[in-house]
Amino acid sequence: MAKMCAAALAGQWAEALAINRQLLPLHLKLFVEANPIPVKWAMAERGLIGPAVRLPLTPLSAGLHDTVRAAMRAAGI
């Protein structure tokens, strides 16, 4: 996101658009459940935060783990 924003601010539209295209499938999958549940799961999956969530959030449905994980991989994350 930082690279995409920097490219856009620098007027490098083609580069910003290419980065956006790469990230778009991930962005769509990060809304398979209520935000921020998939985002927190993805961060925990990468070891950036712990796996626990506080109410009113619930853990990401187990059946969606592979969906979000595949989108992360496709985005290069």
N, C-alpha and C positions, 0 to 999 in steps of 0.2 A: 504494500500500500504506500509506503514511504517513497519508494522508487517511482511508482505511478504518479503520485502527487507532485514529486519533484520534476518529473518529465513534463507534466502538464503545465506547471508554473513556469517552466523554462520555454514553453511553446513547442516542445517536442511531442506533437500530437500523435504521430505515428507510433512512437515508442510507448506513450501513455496508453494508447488504444490497444497495442499488443499485450501489454501487461494486464489491462482490464480483461481482455479476452481470455487470458490464461487463468485469471482469478474468478471469473464469472461463475463457472460451474461450482466452485467451492462456495462462493457467496450464496448461491441458491440452496445448496445442501445445508448450509448453516442455519437455514430456516425450516428444516424438516420438523422441528418441534419449536415450542415457544422460545424466543430469544430471552436470555442468553444461554439456555441449557446446552445447545450443541457447541457454542463457542467455548464455554467452560470445559466441556468434555474434551474438545480438541486441545485446549491448553494443558489439561491434565494428561492427556495422551502423550504430549510432548515433554512432560515433566516440568512444565513451567509453573503449575500450581498443584495443590493436592486434589485428590479425587472427591472430597466431600463437598456437598452443596447444602446450603441452609434453606429452610422453608421461607417462602412458598415455592422455591425451586424444587424440582425432583431430578433424579439422575436421568440421563439420556436413555431412552428405551434401548434395551440390548439389541433388538432387531435392527437398529439404525447405526450401530457402531461401524459395521463394515461399509455402509453407505458414506458416512462422513470420513472414515479413514481413507477410502478410495478417492474421494474428492480431494482430500489433503495431498495424497500422493500425486494425483494428476496435476495439482497446482505447484508441485515441487516443494511441498512442505513436509 
